[in-house]
């Protein structure tokens, strides 16, 4: 896998927040994956992470395209 095709951490927060961000990013054809260590740990029989710490990863090549969406999303959700 080439460097620009690798997944990098883009945002960390609750699953609910990531679902909202993911919807906005998919509208501009940026797709990612959620990494929930808490749920993964529970399924494996041990606890890892916290319920509100979910990582959203996107491809490195999409960072520039996705950054304005993240800024808009954070301003809308944290400046109310």
C-alpha positions in Angstrom: 0.0 0.0 0.0 1.4 3.4 -1.0 1.9 6.0 1.7 -1.0 8.2 0.5 -3.3 5.2 0.5 -2.7 4.4 4.2 -5.3 5.3 6.8 -4.4 7.9 9.4 -6.2 9.2 12.5 -8.4 12.1 11.5 -10.8 12.7 14.4 -11.3 11.2 17.9 -14.5 11.5 19.8 -17.8 9.8 20.5 -19.4 7.4 18.0 -22.3 9.8 17.6 -20.1 12.7 16.7 -18.1 10.5 14.2 -21.3 9.4 12.6 -22.3 13.0 11.9 -18.8 13.8 10.6 -18.7 10.7 8.5 -22.0 11.7 6.8 -20.5 15.1 5.8 -17.3 13.6 4.5 -19.0 10.9 2.5 -21.0 13.7 0.7 -17.6 14.9 -0.7 -16.5 11.3 -1.5 -14.1 10.9 1.5 -14.6 7.6 3.1 -13.2 6.3 6.4 -13.3 3.7 9.1 -14.2 3.8 12.8 -11.8 2.2 15.2 -13.5 1.5 18.5 -11.0 -0.1 20.9 -13.6 -0.3 23.7 -16.0 -2.4 21.8 -13.2 -4.5 20.3 -11.8 -5.1 23.7 -15.2 -6.1 25.1 -15.7 -8.6 22.3 -12.2 -10.1 22.9 -12.8 -10.4 26.6 -10.8 -7.5 28.0 -11.3 -3.7 28.3 -9.4 -1.3 26.2 -10.1 2.4 25.6 -13.2 4.2 26.8 -16.7 4.3 25.4 -16.3 7.9 24.2 -13.0 7.5 22.5 -13.5 6.3 19.0 -11.0 7.0 16.3 -12.1 7.9 12.7 -9.5 7.2 10.1 -9.3 8.4 6.5 -6.8 7.9 3.8 -3.8 10.2 4.0 -4.5 11.4 0.4 -7.9 12.8 1.5 -6.6 14.9 4.5 -6.5 18.2 2.6 -10.0 17.7 1.1 -11.5 16.7 4.4 -9.9 19.4 6.6 -12.4 22.2 5.8 -15.3 19.8 6.5 -13.8 18.9 9.9 -13.3 22.6 10.8 -16.9 23.4 9.8 -18.2 20.4 11.8 -16.3 21.4 14.9 -17.4 25.0 14.7 -21.0 24.0 14.3 -21.0 21.5 17.2 -18.8 23.2 19.7 -19.7 26.9 19.3 -23.4 26.6 19.9 
